[in-house]
Amino acid sequence: MKRVVRKTLLARVIKVSELVLLLCVTAAFAGELVPIAAALSNLEFYQLHEITIIGTISDLQPLQPYIGRLGPVTGACIFNIDDGTGTMEVHVSTGCPWPDLNGAKVEVQAVLHVLPSDEKSRPRVIANATILRRLNK
């Protein structure tokens, strides 16, 4: 009887350990640092994946307040980020806290969205920022 209980308990501990390891590995890949060129060359893989991009901001455009899916949105902006391998459009919907972001080096965690396009034109790719962190001043 004791042997059966120990085996069952050991099996449960192993399963829980495997689950914890799987969650840690999944979290580690959720926001992996990806060069823009790599993301743009493999759009099907990165579609709806969260990645991290480090680069320089240009063309910052604050957006007027608007009504989003969950209600009013204020302080939103769009900008381009260039990491040296390519440029990508970034949308920030929960506020752009710095008015002087042009030329700033930032780290952006974002979910990539590939928008539909016709077969002749290149698809539009937007990175919807979930985290924006300034790296220099």
C-alpha positions in Angstrom: 0.0 0.0 0.0 2.8 2.5 0.9 4.6 1.7 -2.3 1.6 2.5 -4.4 1.0 5.8 -2.6 4.7 6.8 -3.0 4.6 5.9 -6.7 1.5 8.0 -7.2 2.9 10.9 -5.3 6.2 10.7 -7.2 4.2 10.6 -10.5 2.3 13.7 -9.5 5.5 15.6 -8.5 7.1 14.7 -11.8 4.0 15.9 -13.8 3.9 19.2 -11.9 7.7 19.6 -12.5 7.2 19.0 -16.2 4.3 21.5 -16.3 6.4 24.2 -14.5 9.3 23.6 -16.9 7.0 23.9 -19.9 5.5 27.1 -18.7 9.0 28.6 -18.0 10.2 27.6 -21.5 7.0 29.0 -23.1 7.4 32.3 -21.2 11.1 32.6 -22.3 10.2 32.4 -26.0 7.1 34.7 -25.7 9.1 37.9 -26.1 12.3 36.7 -27.7 14.6 39.3 -29.3 14.0 39.1 -33.0 15.7 41.2 -35.7 13.1 43.0 -37.8 14.5 41.5 -41.0 14.0 38.0 -39.6 10.4 38.8 -38.6 9.6 40.3 -42.1 11.1 37.4 -43.9 9.1 34.8 -41.9 5.7 36.5 -41.5 3.7 33.3 -41.2 5.7 32.1 -38.2 5.7 35.5 -36.4 2.0 36.3 -37.1 0.3 37.0 -33.7 3.6 36.1 -31.8 5.0 38.4 -29.1 8.5 39.5 -29.9 11.0 42.0 -28.6 12.6 44.6 -30.8 15.4 47.0 -29.8 15.9 50.0 -32.0 15.6 53.7 -32.7 12.3 55.5 -33.0 11.4 57.8 -35.9 8.3 59.4 -37.3 6.5 59.5 -34.0 2.8 60.6 -34.4 0.6 61.1 -31.4 -3.0 60.1 -32.1 -6.1 62.0 -31.2 -8.3 60.3 -28.5 -10.6 57.7 -30.0 -13.1 55.0 -29.0 -11.5 51.6 -29.0 -13.1 48.1 -28.5 -12.9 48.6 -24.7 -13.8 52.3 -24.5 -11.9 55.6 -24.8 -8.2 55.5 -25.7 -6.0 58.5 -24.9 -2.3 59.1 -25.3 -1.9 56.6 -28.2 0.8 57.0 -30.8 2.4 55.3 -33.8 6.0 55.3 -34.9 8.6 53.5 -36.9 11.4 51.5 -35.2 14.7 50.7 -36.9 17.0 48.1 -35.5 19.6 48.2 -38.3 18.2 45.2 -40.1 14.9 46.8 -41.1 12.0 49.1 -40.1 8.6 48.3 -38.7 5.5 50.3 -37.8 4.6 50.2 -34.0 1.3 51.1 -32.5 1.0 52.0 -28.8 -2.5 52.1 -27.6 -2.1 52.6 -23.8 -0.2 55.9 -23.9 3.0 57.3 -25.3 4.5 58.8 -22.1 7.4 60.7 -23.7 6.8 63.6 -26.1 10.4 63.5 -27.3 10.7 59.9 -28.5 12.1 60.6 -32.0 15.7 59.4 -32.1 15.3 57.5 -28.7 16.6 54.0 -28.4 13.8 51.8 -27.0 12.9 48.2 -26.3 9.5 47.2 -27.5 7.6 44.0 -26.7 4.9 43.7 -29.3 2.5 41.3 -30.9 3.0 41.2 -34.7 -0.1 41.5 -36.9 0.1 40.9 -40.6 -2.7 42.7 -42.3 -4.4 41.2 -45.4 -3.3 42.4 -48.8 -3.7 41.5 -52.4 -1.2 39.1 -54.0 0.6 42.0 -55.9 1.6 44.1 -52.9 3.6 43.3 -49.8 1.5 42.8 -46.7 1.5 45.5 -44.1 3.0 44.5 -40.8 2.1 46.3 -37.5 3.7 45.6 -34.1 1.1 46.3 -31.4 3.2 47.3 -28.4 2.5 45.6 -25.0 5.6 47.1 -23.3 7.7 50.1 -24.3 10.9 50.9 -22.4 13.3 53.8 -23.1 16.9 52.7 -23.1 18.6 56.1 -23.3 17.8 59.7 -22.7 
